[in-house]
Amino acid sequence: MRRKREAASIPQEYALAAMTTVGQVMTTKLISVGPSATVAEAATVMGERHVGSALVLEGSKLIGIFTERDIVRALSQHFDAPGHQVSHWMTRDPTTIEPSVSVQEALELMLAKAFRHLPVKEGGSIVGMVSMRDLSEALADQAEETEA
């Protein structure tokens, strides 16, 4: 009963987003690099794949996330940063989310923590990545469906 009152107090497009889960909008094509990859190598992989982040994996274990923001930070602080290892610049032990979480909850978490990318973890394994763009597109699609 309390859930319904909460949903009624938020804009309709966000209430609709509560029905869609992260698992429905995430990408499962994971882009990853090892911790010893250089900033330049990671940036090249990210650029070729047109993505804003790469998971940093040690074997199959997630140890970090390396993002566009990390590239900018590295380049602004060290002239030779392209040759540095991503392990020096990545965010260690990144926050993850489960695929069963609603798009609304994921959006609230990402806004609160200023994340643009969030790894999706299920049963101890990384199964996807969700971005602000994924969430925005899901909200836009749902808004269009309500207007139709």
N, C-alpha and C positions, 0 to 999 in steps of 0.2 A: 504494500500500500504506500509506504513512504517513497519507493522508487517512482511511482506514478506521479506523485506530487513534485518530485525533483524534476522529472522530465517535462512536466507542464510549465515549469518556471523558466525553462531555457528556450531559445529560439527553435522553431520547428525544424530547421535544417540540421541542427545539432541533435535534436531528439531522434530524428531519422537515422543519424549517424550511429546512434547507440545500437541500432539493429544490424549494422554491418560490422564485421570483425576485421582485425588486422590481417588474419589469414586470407581473407577474401581480396585484399588490395595489395598485399606485399609482393615484392618480386622474389622469385626463387633462384634467379640467375645471380649467384654470388660472385662478387669480385673480391679477390683476396691477394695479399702479398705476405711474404715472410718478414720477420722482424729485422733481418739483415738487408732487405731491399733498400735501395737508396731513395731519397726524396724524388730524384729525377725519374727513377724507374717506376715508382708508384704513380707519379704524376702522368707519365706516359701511358701506363695501363688505364688509369682513370680517364684520360683524354680520349684514348682509342675506343673505350666502351661508353663514353658520354655519361659518366656518373660522377657524383660529387664526393664519393667516399669509397674506401676499400677496407675490408676487414683485415686485421693483422692476425694471422694464424700461426701457431707453432704446432705443427702436425695438424690435428683436427681441433685443437683447443684455441678458443678465442682469447687472445691476450690484449687486443687493443683495436682501435678504429683510427684510421688516418683519413682526414678530410681536406677539402679545399681550404678551409680555415687554417689547418695545420701547415699547408704549403705556404700560404701567405705569411703566416707567423714566422716560419723558418726562413723564408727569403728576406723578410724585413729585418731579421736579427743577425744573419750570418751570410756574408757574400759567397761562401763556399757551401751553403746548405744543400744544394742539389746532390752533393756527394755524401751527405750525412745519412746514417741509417734511419729508417722511419721509426724505429723503436725509441729514438731520442725525442721525437716530436709527437708521436701518437698519443691518444687518450688511452690510458691503461685501464683494464677491467671495466669496459664500458657498460652502462646501463643497458639491459635487454628487456624485451617485452614478449609475452606469449601470444601465439596466433589467435587465441580465443578472446583476447581483450577487444573491447569495442573500439571503433574508430574514434569515437568521442573521447574515451579515456586516454587513448594514445595521443590524440591531439593535445589534450590538457597537459599530459606529461611533457611532451615535446615543447610546448609553449612555456611551461613553468621552468624547464631546465635549459631553454634556448638550444635545443637539438634540432638539426635538420634531417638527421638519419638515425635510425634506431634498429639495431640487430634484433631479429626475431628468433627466440630460442624455445624449443619444445623438447622436453625429456632430456635435457643436458646437451642437445645438439642445436647448432645454428641451422635454421630451416629457411630463413629469408631475411629481407631487409625492407623496412618501410621508411618512406621519406615524407617530408611535408607535402611534396607534390602529389604523392599517392593519396594522402588524406584529403588534400584540397580537391583533387579530381573526384574522389568518392562523394564528398559533400556537394560538389557542383552537380554531379549526375543525379543525386538524390533530390536536390532542389528542382531540377528540371522535371523529374518524374512527378513531383508533387504539383507542379504547375500545369502539367499535361492533363 
